[in-house]
Amino acid sequence: MRDEISASALWRDVCDMPGNLQESVGGSSGIEALADRIVDESVRRIVAVGNGASYYVAQALWLAALAGERCPKEVVAVPSGLVARGTFRWRDGDLLLAISSSGEFRDIVEAIDSCTRPAGLVTVTAEPDSTVARASDAVAVVFNPTQRAATHTQAFCGAVAVCLAIWARVSRDNVLGRAVEEVPTACRRAILATSDWCDSLPDVETPTALVTYGTGPAWAAALESALLIKEVARIPCEGVETREGATATMTGLSPGHLVLSLPTGASDPLVDEADEMCIRQGATVLRAPGGAESDRRLAAITTFPAALALSVELALRGGYDPDQPEWIEAYYATARRA
């Protein structure tokens, strides 16, 4: 790994993730209380809402629920802007699961203030004293004591781990439960694999656009990877499900474009096929490490180090500061309620 990448605040934040993930899923962060609230017989559907990375956490939860053997409660993932504007149709038995690192995101706060939302509200956040947390029936806390860079790292991965820990309890999925217990170790392996992977990256020109894709639960990883590349490297990037990558998205690819595929499991024939289709269009295809060595429902965490390292590399090539991007003030101007 280049010294410039390892010296970045973003990469140092990533290196702190295994220990912080251990704290987040260690059992003292409100996970059991929130799971008990979901298990209540009055709850029929979990409506998980968030914005940006937090919405992708909601997607990771929804996709994990689809991938498991038992799904005792329906789960849907909804962008918080839809809920805040009153365009989401609520049902009897809905429970609003708000996902917000700060607990102060404008759309989330407006959603919980809405008179149309369901009475039940639970929250996953890094700020237990925030506006959203104070209004909640139960709060699961993501351990995020330090964040050196502007872009999320520990908060995103911690929220994914906490949501999966909650779902393992709700669905009584012992396989997922063990995978969550082992997520700090899986994260460490992914960090080490990423360091080796970076040393073998081809010396390609800075791409004009990127595509990233993953199968099943790795779709949420692809969405997050695309956001990292846009935020850090300032390059247009689309994150899609693998079959979309092999059919719709590949139609826009040509030489000068880059593809980051996120394989999971011992084999991923859909990713193999999509990679081949993208290569045929002239794009350069990179395969991220990490996702194939653990439960595929952890893909949003285990592929994160590679996506982050690639984002930093491309930012440095483009002359951007990966730790303090130029868009940060504009983001907070719209992300927080005045």
C-alpha positions in Angstrom: 0.0 0.0 0.0 1.3 3.4 -0.9 2.5 5.5 2.1 0.1 8.3 1.0 -2.9 6.0 1.4 -1.8 4.5 4.8 -1.1 8.0 6.1 -4.5 9.4 5.2 -7.0 10.0 8.1 -9.5 7.8 6.2 -7.3 4.8 6.2 -6.4 5.3 9.9 -10.1 5.4 10.6 -10.5 2.1 8.8 -7.7 0.6 10.8 -9.6 1.4 14.0 -12.7 -0.4 12.8 -12.1 -3.9 14.2 -11.9 -2.7 17.8 -14.8 -0.3 17.4 -16.9 -3.1 15.8 -16.2 -5.2 18.8 -17.5 -2.5 21.1 -20.6 -2.0 18.9 -21.7 -5.6 18.9 -20.5 -6.6 22.3 -24.0 -6.7 23.8 -24.0 -3.5 25.9 -25.2 -1.0 23.2 -28.9 -1.5 23.4 -29.1 -4.3 20.8 -31.1 -6.7 22.9 -33.6 -4.0 23.9 -34.2 -2.9 20.4 -34.6 -6.5 19.2 -37.1 -7.1 21.9 -39.1 -4.1 20.7 -39.2 -5.5 17.2 -40.2 -9.0 18.4 -43.3 -7.5 20.1 -46.4 -9.1 18.5 -47.8 -5.6 17.7 -45.0 -5.1 15.1 -45.7 -6.5 11.7 -43.3 -4.5 9.5 -40.0 -2.8 10.1 -39.6 0.4 8.0 -35.8 1.1 8.1 -35.0 4.7 6.9 -31.8 6.6 6.4 -30.1 8.9 4.0 -26.9 8.2 2.0 -24.7 5.7 3.8 -27.4 5.3 6.5 -29.9 4.3 3.8 -27.4 1.7 2.5 -27.3 0.4 6.1 -31.1 0.0 5.8 -30.6 -1.8 2.5 -28.0 -4.1 4.1 -30.6 -5.0 6.8 -33.3 -5.6 4.2 -31.1 -7.8 2.0 -29.9 -9.8 5.0 -33.5 -10.5 5.9 -34.1 -11.7 2.4 -31.0 -13.9 2.4 -31.8 -15.7 5.7 -33.8 -18.8 6.2 -36.3 -17.1 8.6 -38.0 -13.8 8.1 -40.5 -13.4 11.0 -41.1 -9.7 10.3 -41.3 -7.9 7.0 -38.5 -5.4 6.4 -38.4 -2.6 3.9 -35.7 0.0 3.3 -36.9 3.6 2.5 -34.9 6.8 1.9 -35.6 9.2 4.7 -36.6 12.0 2.3 -39.7 10.0 1.2 -40.8 9.5 4.8 -40.1 13.2 5.7 -42.2 14.4 2.8 -45.2 12.3 3.7 -45.1 10.2 0.5 -44.7 6.8 2.2 -47.9 4.9 2.9 -47.9 3.5 6.5 -49.7 0.4 7.6 -51.0 -0.8 11.0 -48.2 -2.6 12.8 -45.4 -0.5 11.3 -42.3 0.2 13.4 -40.1 3.0 12.2 -36.4 2.1 12.5 -34.4 5.4 12.1 -30.7 5.0 11.1 -28.6 8.1 11.6 -25.1 8.4 12.8 -25.6 11.9 14.2 -29.3 11.5 15.1 -29.8 15.0 13.8 -30.2 14.5 10.0 -32.8 16.9 8.7 -35.1 14.4 7.0 -35.0 11.9 9.9 -35.9 14.6 12.4 -38.7 15.8 10.1 -39.9 12.2 9.7 -40.2 11.6 13.5 -42.0 15.0 13.8 -44.6 14.0 11.3 -48.1 13.3 12.6 -48.5 10.5 10.0 -45.7 8.3 11.2 -46.4 5.2 13.3 -46.2 5.6 17.1 -43.4 3.1 17.3 -39.9 4.4 16.8 -36.5 2.8 17.4 -33.1 4.1 16.4 -29.6 3.0 15.5 -27.2 5.9 16.1 -23.7 6.9 17.3 -25.3 9.7 19.4 -27.6 8.4 22.1 -28.4 12.0 23.3 -29.5 13.2 19.9 -32.9 14.5 18.9 -33.9 11.2 17.2 -32.6 9.0 20.0 -34.5 11.0 22.7 -37.7 10.4 20.8 -37.2 6.6 20.5 -38.6 3.7 22.3 -35.3 1.9 22.1 -31.8 2.9 21.0 -28.9 0.8 19.8 -25.6 2.7 19.9 -22.8 2.5 17.4 -19.4 2.9 19.0 -17.7 5.7 17.1 -15.4 7.5 19.4 -13.1 9.1 16.8 -13.5 10.2 13.2 -10.5 11.9 11.8 -11.8 12.4 8.3 -15.0 13.9 7.0 -16.2 10.8 5.2 -17.9 8.1 7.3 -16.0 4.9 8.0 -16.6 3.4 11.5 -20.1 4.8 11.7 -21.3 3.1 8.6 -19.7 -0.3 9.2 -20.7 -0.1 12.9 -24.3 0.6 12.0 -24.4 -2.4 9.6 -23.0 -4.7 12.3 -25.5 -3.5 14.9 -28.5 -3.9 12.5 -27.3 -7.4 11.6 -26.9 -8.2 15.3 -30.4 -7.0 15.9 -31.8 -9.1 13.0 -29.9 -12.2 14.2 -31.8 -12.0 17.5 -35.2 -11.2 15.9 -34.9 -14.0 13.3 -33.1 -16.4 15.7 -30.5 -16.9 13.0 -27.6 -18.5 14.9 -25.4 -18.5 11.7 -25.8 -14.8 11.3 -25.3 -14.3 15.0 -22.0 -16.1 14.9 -20.9 -14.2 11.8 -21.6 -10.9 13.6 -19.6 -12.0 16.6 -16.7 -12.7 14.3 -17.1 -9.4 12.3 -14.1 -7.8 14.0 -11.8 -10.7 12.9 -13.4 -10.6 9.4 -12.7 -6.9 9.2 -9.1 -7.4 10.2 -8.7 -10.0 7.5 -10.2 -7.6 4.9 -7.8 -4.8 6.0 -4.8 -7.0 5.6 -6.1 -8.3 2.2 -6.6 -4.8 1.0 -3.1 -3.8 1.8 -1.8 -6.6 -0.4 -4.4 -5.9 -3.1 -3.3 -2.2 -3.3 0.2 -3.3 -4.0 -0.9 -5.3 -7.0 -3.3 -2.7 -8.6 -2.6 -2.1 -12.3 -1.2 1.3 -13.2 -4.3 2.5 -15.1 -5.2 6.0 -16.1 -7.6 7.9 -13.7 -11.1 6.8 -14.9 -13.7 9.2 -16.1 -16.4 7.1 -14.6 -16.8 3.9 -12.5 -19.3 1.1 -11.9 -19.4 -1.2 -8.8 -21.7 -4.2 -8.3 -22.4 -7.0 -5.9 -24.8 -10.0 -5.6 -27.5 -10.2 -3.0 -26.4 -8.6 0.2 -23.3 -7.2 -1.6 -25.6 -4.9 -3.5 -25.7 -2.7 -0.4 -21.9 -2.9 -0.4 -21.9 -1.7 -4.1 -24.1 1.3 -3.2 -21.7 2.3 -0.4 -18.6 1.7 -2.5 -20.1 4.0 -5.2 -20.8 6.7 -2.6 -17.2 6.5 -1.3 -15.8 6.9 -4.8 -18.0 9.9 -5.4 -17.3 11.5 -2.1 -13.6 10.9 -1.8 -12.3 10.7 -5.4 -15.0 13.0 -7.0 -15.6 10.6 -9.9 -19.1 9.7 -11.1 -19.8 6.2 -10.0 -22.9 3.9 -10.1 -23.5 1.1 -7.6 -25.8 -1.6 -8.8 -26.9 -5.2 -8.3 -24.7 -7.7 -10.3 -27.3 -8.6 -12.9 -27.9 -4.9 -13.5 -24.2 -4.6 -14.0 -24.1 -7.3 -16.6 -27.1 -6.0 -18.5 -28.1 -2.4 -18.1 -25.0 -0.7 -16.6 -22.5 -2.3 -18.9 -24.1 -0.6 -21.9 -22.5 2.8 -20.9 -19.0 1.4 -20.4 -16.0 2.0 -22.7 -12.2 2.3 -22.5 -11.2 4.7 -19.8 -13.9 3.4 -17.4 -13.2 1.3 -14.3 -15.3 -1.4 -12.7 -15.0 -2.6 -9.1 -16.7 -5.9 -8.6 -17.5 -7.3 -5.1 -17.5 -11.1 -5.2 -18.8 -13.0 -2.2 -18.6 -16.7 -1.2 -16.3 -19.3 -2.6 -17.7 -18.7 -6.1 -19.9 -16.0 -7.6 -20.8 -17.0 -11.2 -23.0 -13.9 -11.6 -20.0 -11.6 -10.8 -17.8 -13.7 -13.2 -20.3 -13.2 -16.0 -20.7 -9.4 -15.2 -16.9 -9.0 -15.2 -16.6 -10.6 -18.6 -19.4 -8.4 -20.0 -17.7 -5.2 -18.8 -14.3 -6.3 -20.1 -15.9 -6.8 -23.5 -16.9 -3.1 -23.4 -13.3 -2.1 -22.9 -13.5 -1.2 -19.2 -10.8 -2.2 -16.7 -12.2 -4.5 -14.0 -10.9 -4.8 -10.5 -12.0 -7.4 -8.0 -12.2 -6.2 -4.4 -10.9 -8.6 -1.7 -12.7 -9.3 1.6 -16.2 -10.3 0.6 -15.4 -13.9 -0.3 -14.0 -14.9 3.0 -16.9 -14.3 5.4 -20.7 -14.6 5.5 -22.0 -12.8 2.4 -24.4 -10.8 4.6 -21.3 -9.0 6.0 -20.2 -7.8 2.5 -20.9 -4.1 3.2 -18.3 -4.4 6.0 -15.8 -6.8 4.5 -15.5 -5.0 1.1 -15.4 -1.6 2.7 -11.6 -1.4 3.2 -10.9 -2.1 -0.5 -13.5 0.4 -1.7 -12.1 3.0 0.6 -8.5 2.4 -0.3 -9.3 2.6 -4.0 -11.2 5.9 -3.4 -8.2 7.4 -1.6 -5.8 6.3 -4.4 -8.0 7.9 -7.0 -8.4 11.1 -5.0 -4.7 11.4 -4.6 -4.2 10.9 -8.4 -6.8 13.6 -9.0 -5.2 16.1 -6.6 -8.0 16.0 -4.1 -7.7 15.9 -0.3 -9.4 12.6 0.6 -9.9 13.6 4.2 -11.5 17.0 3.9 -13.4 17.2 0.6 -14.6 20.5 -0.8 -18.3 19.5 -0.6 -18.4 19.3 3.2 -19.9 22.7 3.9 -22.5 22.4 1.2 -23.5 19.0 2.6 -24.0 20.2 6.1 -26.0 23.2 4.8 -28.7 20.8 3.5 -28.2 17.8 5.9 -29.0 19.7 9.1 -32.2 21.4 10.0 -31.8 25.2 10.4 
